[in-house]
Amino acid sequence: MEGLVQKIEINCDMGEGYGRWKMGPDEELMRYIDVANIACGFHAGDPSIMLKTVRLAKQHNVKMGAHPGLQDLFGFGRRRIEVDPEDMYASILYQVGALKAFLDAEGIPLNHIKPHGELFFYMQRDAVIMEAVLKACAVYKVPVYACKNDMQKAMCAKYDLPFQEELYVDIDYTPDAKLVPVAKSKQTTPQLIYYRITKSAFTDERDHNEDGTFNLGFAGQAFSICLHSDMPDALENAKIGRKAVDEANEKLFAGKS
């Protein structure tokens, strides 16, 4: 489908500070990633940080997408909050529209939309909320990024939205291929990041949190890898992740743009 990646890429959540509070080594990370998911002010970010992050990504030729979340600055968008579907629809329009204004000012297109943290898990639990989010995304006519799952893929198709499937390598999965929240995942290491990317690319498998592996189902197709900027080893994870991705792309997707 048009809009989907042609080779393995790294996407990373960016601009997740607030006011004087910094979250993640964005300036150092940006040189190792392909795509930035920029916080839009609800779970993190503010107007000045959004503009700074857009300009930083532009400087490094990094594609940019909106990273809307639940309205939860204190909990970093990782706490459960019940939201009316119509309010959810409005909040996604609002957040993505805010980032798009900064992108328009810098002459940069909106690359995608990727729901943040608990918003993603809320969508998986509640089809009405998922529809509210994707209905808002459809206004912007760009791909939606999320952890590989059939429910969201089908609903994206309903709204004619390209669905970019992701692999997470710095948090856990369950044996049935469900993503585990950051707070419930074991801390990883750069070495494990390298192993997971390489294994996923060449065998289409990933380890789960009960000491086994499961099939990812990418079946030879390129995918996007998410790395979190707020992890303790975020910079080292990105460095070694870049190495693993470049090695895999050279062997599997040579010549793809």
Disulfide bonds with the S-S distance in Angstrom:
none
